[in-house]
Amino acid sequence: MAEFEPATGALTLWISTQVPHMMQAVVADLFGLAEHRVRVIAPDVGGSFGIKIHVYQDDMAACALALTLGRPVKWVAGRRESFLSDIHARDQRVEVEVAAAADGTLLAMRAGIMAPVGPYSAFPRSSVVEGGQVLRLLPGPYRLADYDATLRVVAQNKGITSQYRAVGHPIATAVTESMLDTIARDLAIDPAELRRRNLIDPAQMPYTSASGNVYDSGSYQAALERLLDAAGYPALRDEQRAARAAGRCVGIGVSCFLELTGPGAQFYGVGGAPISGQEGTTLRLEPSGAVTALVGVTNQGQGMQTAIAQIIADELGMAIESVSVLSGDTSVVPYGGGTWASRGMPIGGAATLRAAGLLGERIRRVAANLLEASPADIEIGGGAAAVRGSPDRRLTFRELARAVHFRSNELKGEEPSLEATAHFSNPVPWTFTNGAHLAVVEIDVETGAVRVLRYVAVDDCGRVVNPALVEGQVAGGIAQGLGAALCERCVYDEAGQLLTATLMDYALPTAADMPALEVHHLETPAPSIPGGFKGAGEAGTTGAPAAILNAVNDALDPRGVVLSDQPITSERVWRALHARP
């Protein structure tokens, strides 16, 4: 909804977006408004998954109408309208060749990537990023010296494509992991053993990939071993042999992956787009003794406010219930990039950790002034500041804050402030997280239906702030990845009309399609990020399609069938099984 105030030239926009400050800059530029007169408010609207980092024409039309009519204008998209106009993704064609030695050692890779963008490129992030990510990430977490890849971007009479959860990662991972399984079959090497021989070793960190990425940390070997141990891999293979002897079509698929998170300003800043690579947090100790946090990262249902509050409470030694987190309003919060690329904790969490440290220093200085002690002797904890070794000389945060706000004359020259602001930008282009997934599937050869029997995941998102939130992110990502692997597909007719524009036509996974998930965690801190956070929002989506594809092909291997297209619908499986030689 857009509301324009002609007297002040101010436009207020309530919009379902992940990037309030980017929208503020774009709207001001498009309509010739003073940027500080444009206020963007992103209410609590739930999930986004990258769809809401883009600028859509209908939203801009609502702004234009409000400016023209001088009255509020609301635009609400229906489901069909969203299917037609919201960005699409994943429509990539990748031709790849991989060379390997007789012992399975990877030697070289050549890839040709064709990435459709629709009739024109999405604004302002472009539609090239997804294809670029595929090109950048195809070498994966493996030692590979020689790599040659070409990206070709083409226009189509289809929906615009651009950035959607785990941009390019699921495609690159599925391609590379399926090639590793192909090599394993050709050389009669167990797929897990082949990966073990090629994964980057911790002693090689930092490692520069064949595409130029610098992996500053990671647990590639450890994640695979943890996965195999948790799944009981040798026993699984024994069970598979018994199932095949009984006539069942059962397959096991493994995928190892990495994910780039928390991009620095080097990623977008050099292109001139109004996309901030930094993030800011302001903390304020209120007279009540509670802390109000103003943060640039937005809450898209991922529990950001809980994690931010937890960082503050831990750093200041206070109850999490005494921390209030506000976000999503450009007139209130510090400038920041918003929520995308798993940057909530690496960038927003790091800024918050720094701000909490600065506020802690101010609390110690003020408490030292009031308690007539040295700031170095002040300890904070339990919602209070006390002189070390003298527990009776203490002030609760409420007592301290009320003295600052209402009796500043007692501060003896100390600035009457209990606020702190900190900003953080990743000093490196991006941080890398990693993981490993294993899927067990069974195929009904009569119908081609694929059923996931078991799913095991290992995730390393750096330092874990809240285990329950990470668990939810991984589980939700896996569900999304299973949907992409098995059923989700945008179908067009020959004239370019979208045929799957309702949830009756576009298949989504349901609870009945999901196996019980077994999720395990490793913690390898990011060396360039305060707190060591890496981000957990996209890993599940990255690893799942590859694990499912490999499991399906493992099941079909005795029948001489190999699939490379996704989604792996029952029709595609049935046609492959019943195709004439």
N, C-alpha and C positions, 0 to 999 in steps of 0.2 A: 504494500500500500504506500502510495506517495502523497505527501501533503506539502503544498507550497504556500509560503507566506510572502505575498508581494511586497509588503511594507519593509521587510528586512532582507528580502531576497534569499530567504532560507528554505531549503528543501529537506524534509525529513522522510526517510525511506525505511519502512519496515520490510525486511526481505529475508527469505530463507537462504542464507549464504554461510559459507565457511570463512569468508574473507572480507569482513566489514571495511577495513581500511582500503583494500584494493578497490572495492565498489565505490567508496567515497571518491577516490581519485579518478576513477573512470567516469562516473556520473558528472562530476564537476567539469571534467575536460570535454565530454560530449556535448554538454548543454551550456558551456560558457559561464559556469557559476564559480563563485569564490569557494575554494575547497573547504575553508573553515566554516562556510555557511551550509555545507551539506552534512547532514547527520544520518548515519546508517545504523540501524538497530537490527540485530539478528536475534530474534526471540528463540526460546527453547523449542525447536521444531524436530528434534530427533536426528536420525541418521543422514549422512550426506555422501560418503564414499567417493569423494572427488567430483561427483556430479554438480555440486553447488559451489565450485570454485570458478565457474565460467559466467560470462555475461550473456544473457539471453535477450532476444529482441523484444519479447512481450513485456519483460520488466522495464525495458527502456521506453516502450510505448506508454506504459502507465505513468512514468515520469514526465514524458512529453505532454500527455493529456492534462496532468495536474498543473504543469507550468502554463499550459494554454488556457485552461478553464478557471484556474485559481481556486480549485476546490479539490478535496481528497479523491483519489481514484484508486480503486482496488482491482487487482487482477488475480484470479485463481485459476490455475490450470487443471483441467480434468485429466483423468488417467490416460485417455487416448492422446490428448494434446501433449502430455509429457512424453509418451512413447515416441511421438512424431518429432518433437522439437528438442528434447534434452539430448545431450551428446551421447553417442554410442562409442563402443570401444572393442578391442580385441580382434578386429577383422584384419589379420595380417597373414601374408603368404611368405613362408620362409623355406628356401631351398638351401640345404646345408650338406657339406661334405666334411668328414673327419678322418684324419689319418692316425693310425695307432701302430705301435710296434707289436711283435708277436706275443710279448708278455703283457699286453694291454696298456702300455704306457702311451698316453696321448701325445701326439706330435704336432699336429696342425689342424686348423679349422678354416673352412672357406664358407661364407654365407652370402646369399642374396635375399634381401628383405624388400617386399613390396607392401607399402602401407597406404591404404586409401584414407582420404580425409573428408570425403563428402564434397559438396559443391564449392566450398571455400574453407579457409582455416578458422578455427575457433579463436575468439578474442578474449583477453590479450595473451593467453598462454600458448597459443598456436596449436595446431593439430599434428605437429611433427615430433613432439616429445615422445609419444609412445613408441614410434618406430626407432627413434634415437636411443631410447632405453633398451630396446631389444638388441640393437647393434652393440651397445655398450656392455650388456650383461651376458651375452651368449657364452663367453669363456667360463662363466660361473666360478665356483670356488675351487677350480682345478689348476694344476700346473700345466700351462700350455704356452709354448714359446712363440709359435707362428700363427698369425690370425689375419685373415683378409675378409673384409665384409663391405657390402655396398647396400645403401638404403635408397630406395626409389619411392617417391611419394606421388600418388596419382589422385586425380579428382574423379568423383563418381556422382551419379544421380541418386544419392542415398542420403541418410541423415549425416550430420556432421559428426566426425569422430574426434575424440580428444582424450582427456585424462580421467581415468576411472581407477578405483582402488588397486594399488600395487602396479602402477603404470608400467606396462611392458614386461614386468617381472614374470608373471605366469606364462607368457608366451616364450620368453627366452629360456626359462627353466624347463618347460615341457619339451622344447626342441632339443636342448642339450642333454637332458636326462634320458630322453628316448634314444638319442644317438649312443649314449653310453650302454644302454641295454642292448642295442643292436650289436655293438662291438662285443659285449659279453657273450651274446648268443653265437656270434661268428667264431669266437675264439674258445668257446666252451669254458668260460670263466664265470664263476658266480658273480652276479651283479653287485653284491655288496663288496666282495673282494676287489672287483675292478675299481670301485670308487675308493676303497682304502688305499690302493696303489697310486692314485692320482690326486687325492685331495691335498690342499696346501697344508703344510705342517706349521705348528705354532712357532717353531724355530726360524721360519722364513719370514715372519712378520717384522716390519711392514713389507707387504708384498705388492709389487706393481703388476697388474694383470696385463694380458696381451693387448687389451683395448685401452690401457693407460690408467685404469682405476687404481688407486692406492688403498689397499686393505690394511688399515692400521691395527686391527685386532680381529679376533674371531676364534671360534672353537669348532672348526670344520671336522677334523678327525674325531674329537671328543663327542660331538653331536651324533655322528654316525654310530660310534661305539655305544653310546647311551641308548640310541634308538634300537639297535640290534639286541642289546641286552634286555631292554624293557619289553620288546616284542617276543623275546624267546625265539630268535630267528632260526637256529638249527632245528628246533622242534617244529616250527611253522613249515619248514621245507619237508620234514618227515610227514606232517599231516597232509600237505599238498600231494605228496606221492601216493599216500593212501587214498585220498579223495579221487585222484585221477584213476587209480586202479579200480575204483568203484564206479567209474564212468562219469564223474562230476567234472565240470569245467571250472577249475579254481586257479586263480593267479595271485601272485604277490608282487607288489610294486614298491620300489624305493625311490625317493627323490632327495637330493641334497641341494640346498639353495642358499643364496645370499640376497640381501635386500639393502638398497641404499636409502638412508633416512636422513631427516634433518638437514636438507640442503643449505649450504651457506649462500651468501650474497653473490658468490661467483657464478651460481647457476643461472639466475634470472637477471641479476643486476647488470651484467655486461650487455644484455640485449635492450636495456632501456625500458622494460615493462614496469608498471607501477606495482611490483610484487616485492614485498619486504622479506628479506632473508633473516632479519633480526626479530627479536621479541622482547617486550618490556613487561615488567611487573612493578606496581606500586603497592606498598604495604603501609597501613596506618593503624597505630595503636589508639583505639578509641577511649574516651573517658571511662567506659565501663570495664576496661581491661581486655576487651575482645579485639581481634585484628580483622580489619577489612582489607581484602586483597583485590586489586584491580588488575586484570590480566588481559593481554591481547589475544591469546589463544581462545578459540570459541568452543563451546560445549555442544557436541553433536550426538550426545547420548553415550559417549565412551567413558563417562565417569571422570572427566577432566577436573571438575571442581573438587571431587573427593581427593584425587591424587595431589592436586596443588595444595589443598588444605593440609594434607598429611605431611608434605614437605615442610610447610611453614610451622606446623605444630611440633614436628620433630626437631627442627632447627632452633626454635625458641623455647622448647620445653614447656609447652602448654597443651591444654586439652583441645582436640580437634573440633569439638563442639563450639569452641570459642573463636573459630575462624570462619569468616564469611567471604565467599569468592564471587566476584561480579565480573561479567565479561559480555562481549557482543554489542557494545555501544561506543561508537567512535567519539562521542562527546565526553565520555567518562574514562575510558581505559587508555593506557599508554599505547603509542603506535606499535603495531606489530603485523605479522604476516598472516595470522589466523591459524586454522587447522588444516593441514594437508601433509602428505609425505611422512607420516608418523613423527611429526615434529613437535607434538604436544609436550612430551617430556624432554627430549634432547635439547630443544630450544626454549620452550616456555618453562619447563621445569628447571632448567639451568638458570634462567633469568630469575625465577622465583627463589631458588636456593641462594643466589647472590644477594637478592633484595632482603631475604630473611637474615643473612649474615650482617648486612649493613644496619638493619633495624636492631639486631642484637647488640651491635656496637653502640648505637645511640642509647639504647636502654641502659647499657653498662655505664656510659658517661653520665647520663642524667642521674642514675641511681648512686653513682660514686659522689656526685655533687651533693645530693640530698643526704647521703649517709656519711659524708665526710671521710671518704676512703679513696683509694686509687682504683681507676677503672680496671686495672689488671687483677685486682682482688675481688671483683664482683663476679659472682656466679649466677646464672639464670637457670631456672628449672622449677617445675611445679607451679607455673604461672606467677613466679615471683623473682625478684632480684635480691641477693643477700651477700653480705661480706663473708668471704671465705674464712671458715674457722669460727665465725660468730653468728650462729643461726638466729639469735634474737635480734640482730641488726639486719632487718629485711623489710622490703616493701613489696606488696603484691602488685601485679601489673595495674590493677585498678587504682590502688593508692598512688602509684607512681604517675599514671596518666592523669589523674585528677589534679595532682600537684602541678603538672606541666600545663594543663589546659586552663586551670582556674586560679592557681597560686604561683604564677611564673615569677613573681617577685622573690620567691624562695630559692631560685636557681642560681643566684650569685653570678650572673653574667653568662650562664650557659644558654644557648639558643633553645627557646621553648618549642621544640619540635620532636615528634615521635613518628616521623614518616621517613620512608626510604624508597628509592626507585633504582632499579637496575635493568640494564638491557644486555642481551647476549646474542651474538651471531657466531655460528660455527666457523672457526678459523680455517677449516679445511672445506673443500667443495661439498663433501657429504660424509656421513658416518655409515658403516656397514654392520648390519646384523645378519644372523644366519640361523639355520635350522635344518632339520631332517625329518621326513615323513615316511610312513609305511602304510600301505593299504592292502587289504586282502579282499578280493572280489570273487563272486561266483556268477557265471553267465548261464542263462537258460538258453541252450542251443536251439530250442524249438521256436522261441520268440525273439531272441537276441537281447532280452532284458538283462541289465547289469545290476547286481545287488552287492552293496558294500557290507561285508561281514565284520570287518574289524578295521580300526583306524588308530594308529599310534603316531604321536607328534612330539618332537623335541624342539624347543624354542630357546634361543639365546638373544634376549633383548637388552643385554647389558644389565645394569642394576635394576632390580624389580622394586618399584615403589609400593604397589598394592597387588599382591598375588591374585586376588579375586578378579580385579579388573583385567589383568593380563590373561587370566584363564578365559574370561569372556571374550576378549579380543581375538584370541587364537581360535576359540570354538566358532565364533561368528565368521571369522575369515575362512575357516575350513568349510563351513556350510556354503559360503559364497563360492569357494573354489570347486566344491562338488557340483554345485549348480552349473557353473561354467563348463565343467568337464562332461557332464552327463545329459543336460537338458536345455540350458538357456541358449536361445538362438533367435536372432532377428532375421526374419525371412521376407524377401521382397519379390514382387512379380517382375516380369520382363520390362514393364513400364516404370519400374522404380517405386511402386506403391508398397508401403509396409503392410504386410499381411498379419503380423503378430503384434497388434496394437492394443490388445486387452490381455488380462490375466487368464482369460479362457484359452488364448492362443499361445501366449508366451509362458512356457513351463518354468516354474520355480520349484526348488526342492522343498519338501514339507518335512515335518518331524518324522513321518513314517519312512522317509528316505535316508535319515541320518542314523548311522551306527552310534553306539556309545563311544565317546572319544576318550582316549587315554593321552593326557598331555603332561609332558615332563619339561623341566626348565634347567638351563645352565645360565650362569651369570659371568660374562666377560666384560668388564667395564670399558666404556669408550674412553681412550686416553685424552681426547681433545675436549670432552664435555664435562663441566663441573657436575659432580654426582655420578658420572659414569653411565648416564641413561642413554639408551639407543632407540627406543620406540618399539611398539608391539602391534601397531594397527594393521599391518598388511602382510605379515609373514604367513598367516594361515592361508590367505588367498593365493600367495605365491607358490607354495609347495604342493597344494592339493591336486591341481590338474595334472601335474607331472606324475605324481604317485598313482593316480587313478589310471592314466593312460598306460603306464608301465605295467600295472597290475592286469589290465584288460589284455594287453599284448602278451603278457606271460601266460595268461589263461588260454589264449588262442594259439600259442606257439605250436603245440602238438598237431594242430589242424592246418598249419602252414599259412596262417592269416596274420597280417600286420596292419594296424590302423594308424593313420597319422592325422586325421581330421578330428576336430572337436567342434561341437559336443558329440560324445560317443552315444548317440541315440540307439534305441533298440532296433530301429529300422536299418541304420548303418551297419550294426553288428550282424543282423540277420542277412542283409544283402551280401556282406563280405563272406559269411559262412556258406551261403548258397550260390555264390557266383560260379559260373561254369569256368573250368580251367581253360 
